[in-house]
C-alpha cells in the first residue's frame, strides 16, 4: 500500500490548474510530467504513481483499490478531477471505451454479457428485497461487484436504469456493506457524523480538515456525499 503524507497531498494539489471554460470545462489538468499515454505521473519518494490514481486514492480513503483501475468519465487521460474518476476492473475500462466509441447501447454491443431484461430483473429483485447486498446480486447474476457498482452509479446501462429510483436501489445495497471502521479508513463512523454536524453548523471545510490533519477536499467529498455514504 502506498504511504503518503499531507505534504504529498498538498504538493500534488499545488500542481493543479482548474479548467473553467471550453470543451474540457471542469477537468483538472496538472503541470506534472505526463507519460506516453498522456497520464499524469506523480512521485512520492521512490514510488511513481499515475496522477489520476493518486487523486482517487486521497479522495476515497475508505476504498480498497487493490487490483482495480481508475477510469475517466471525461475521457481525458490527463484529468485528475476526482469527480471525473471511477473505479473498475480492466475489463470495465475496456467496455467503457467500447461503449463510448460506438452508438450501440446495452445488448447491442457484441461484448455485453447482460441484456435489458436481466438489468430490469436485477432492479426489481433489489427493490423487492429478493437480493439485499451487492455480494448477493453478484452471485445471482454472475457478474462482478465492479460491474454492479457501475450500474447503480449510472455509468452503464443507463437507458434501462433511468426508469428506476437508483438512489433507493443504491441505498438498499449499501446497507449490507461495512461502515468505515476498517484498516484503510482515516475516520471512524462517529468522526463522519461529527464532521457532518460541524459542516451543518457552518464550520469551514478547511478548519475541519485541519483538525483531522487531512486535505480540505477530503472534507468536501464528505460534505457532498461522494464518500462515506454508508455511514448513517
Secondary structure, DSSP 8 states (H G I E B T S, - for coil): -----HHHHHHHHTTEEE--SSTTTT-EEESS-B-TTS-BEEEETTEEEEHHHHHHHHH-TTS--TT-EEEESS--TT---GGGEEEE-HHHHHHHHHHHHSS--GGGSTT-S--HHHHHHHHHHHHTTS--SHHHHHHHHT--HHHHHHHHTTSSSHHHHTTS-HHHHHHHHHTTS--S-STT-SS-HHHHHHHHHHHHTT--HHHHHHHHTS-HHHHHHHHTTSS-TT--
